[in-house]
């Protein structure tokens, strides 16, 4: 039974071809294309308003040098939100439950922020490893601790996104299984459990959007330290 619960996180394949590539490419197909008309559709207007609000919120703490990353961060945000939301549909696969994909996104972007900091302002970038006013005997220990915390950042980005989505999907499947088991025996309890399942689904929709926002927000904070 436990194996069947975790089967939903296995990457599906068709004729030996992994379908994770299709799942990754699908969000870009669903985005509405800009129209040449004077007035856009409601969906395009809503998407434009959301992107503008998110971009303003994201770039608020950054200086002018970090504004060139706005397009990448906004695209990554829309990509993660769409993948997470599509994964809540029945009989679908969520690529962001795979740690390999999340680490593939987190490590290069984190490494880019570190390289930019070392290239543009190496003194300030290295200064983060040693807080000001540190006693001399604690300097080697603090440098080691800060270096370890620096290299843990991409791991925390990937594991946070994977763990939150995996836990939510497992809870939904467990409670849905309980509803089907309890329905013939105790209909009242099954209805109450179905209500909990509905509320949990609403919570998972919020988690899917919040985790995508947190992923991009932390990357922007790392960029702020190095720009």
N, C-alpha and C positions, 0 to 999 in steps of 0.2 A: 504493500500500500504506500509506503513512504517513497518507494522508487517511482510510482506513478505520479505522486505529487511533484517530484522534481523533474519529471519528463518534459514539463512545459518550458523548462529553461534550456533544453537541448536544441541546438541549432538544426532546424529542419532542412531536408534536402529532397530534391526531385530529380530522378534519373542520375543520381550521383552529383548533382549540382547543388551546392549550398544556397539556400534561399535567403540567407542573411543579407546578401548583396541587394536583393530585390527589396527587402524590408528597409534597408538604409536609403535606397534611391527613391522609395515611394513618397516620402514627405515633400520632395521637391516637385513632384508631379501634381500634388494637391494644392499648391499655392496658386492663388488666382493671378493671372498675368495682367499687367497694366493695360488699360484700354486707351485707344486713341481718341475717344470721345471726350467732350468737354466735361461731362458729369460721369463719375465712376459709379459702379454698382455699390450696394450696401456692404457686401463682403469686402471689396477692395478698400472702401472707405474705412471700415472697421480695422482691417489689417494695417493700413497706413497710420491710423491714429494710435494703435497699440505699439507699432514699431517706433513711432516718434516719441511716445511717452517713455518707453523703455530706454531708448537711446539717450534721452535727456537725463533720466535717472542714473543711467550707467556712467555717463561722462561728467556728471556733476563734481565728483571728487578728483577727477583727473585734470592735469594741466593740458595745455595745447598740444604738447608732444605726444600725449596718449590718445588724442582724438582720431589719429589715423587707424587705430584698432577698432573703431566703432563698427565698421562694416563686418569684420570678422566676428566680433562678439555678438552682434545682433543676429547674424546668420546662424551662429552656433546656438543661440538661445531659441530661435524659431525651430531649428532642426531637432533639438532635444525635446522641446515641448511636444512637437508633432509626433515623434517616435514614442514618447512616454504615453501620450493620449491614445494613439492607435493600439498600443499594447494592452489597453484595458478592454478592447473589444473582444468578444468571444472568438475562439479559434484563431487567434493571432499570435505572433511571436514578437517579443520585445527585445530588440538588440541591446538596449542599455542595461539589461540584466546580466550581460556578459562582462566580466571584469576585464577581459582582454580588449574589448572595444573601448570601454571607459578609460583604461590606462593608455590606450592608443591616442585618445583625445587629450588626456591630462598631461602626459609626459612631454610631448613636443611643445605644447603651449606654455607649460611651466618653464621648460628649458629655454624657450624663446625670451621670456621675461628676464631670466637670469643672465642670458647672453647680452641682451640689450643693456641691462644695468652694468655689467662688467665692461661693456664697450663705451657707454656714454659717460658714466660716472663711477669708475672703479673704486675710488676712495669711499664714497657713500655706500656702495654696494657691500664692500668688505666691512664697513663700519657697522652694519647690522649684526655682524657676528660677535661684536663686543660692545655691550652697552657702556655708555659714558659713566665714569666714576666707579668702575669695577675695581675692587681691591686687587693688588698685584698677585697674591697667592691664588686667587680664583680665576685668573685670566685663562690659563690653559683649559680648565674644566668648562668654563662658559663657552669658549670657542668650540669645543667638542660638542657641547649640548646644542648650541645654535646651529652648528653644521648639520647635526643629525635632524633637527627640526626642519631645516631647509630642505633636506632630501626626503623627508616624510610628506611634504606638501602634496606632490602628485599622487602618492599612494592614498592619502586621505581624500583627495578629490575623487579618485576612481572608486574607492571602497565605499564612500558615503553614498554615491549615486547607486551603485550596485546593491548595497545592503538595504536601502530604503525601498527600492522597487521590488527586490526579491521578497522581502518580508511582507509587503503589501499583497503581492500576488499569491503568496502562500496562505495568508490569512483569508483572502477571498475564496480560494479553492477549498480550504478546510471548512469554512462556514457554509459554503454552498453544498458541500458533501453532507454536512450535518442536516441541512434543510431537507435534502432528498431522503435521507435515512429516517428522519423523525416524522415526515409527512404522513406515512400510512399509520404510524403508531400513536403519535401525539400531535394532532393537527394544530392545536393552540400554541404549543411550544414551537412548532415549525414556523408558524406565522410570525411569532415574536423573533425567532432567529432570522427569518427573511427580512424583517424590519432592520435588524442589526446589520445584515448583509447590505441592504440598501444604503444605510448611513455610512458603512465602511467604504462602499464604492464611491460615495461623494467625497469622503476623506481622501481616498486614493487619487481622485481627480485633482484635488488640491495639492497633494504630495507630488504628483507628476509635474505640475507647473512650478511648485516651489523649489523642488530639487534642481530643475533646469536653471531656474533663476539663481540659486545659491552657487551652482557650478560656475556660471559665468561671472557672478559677483565676486567670488573669491579670486578668479583669474584677473579681474580688473583691479582688485586690491593688490595682488602681487605685482601687476604692472605699475600701479601707483608708486610702489616702493622703489622701482627701478627706472622711472622716467623722470 
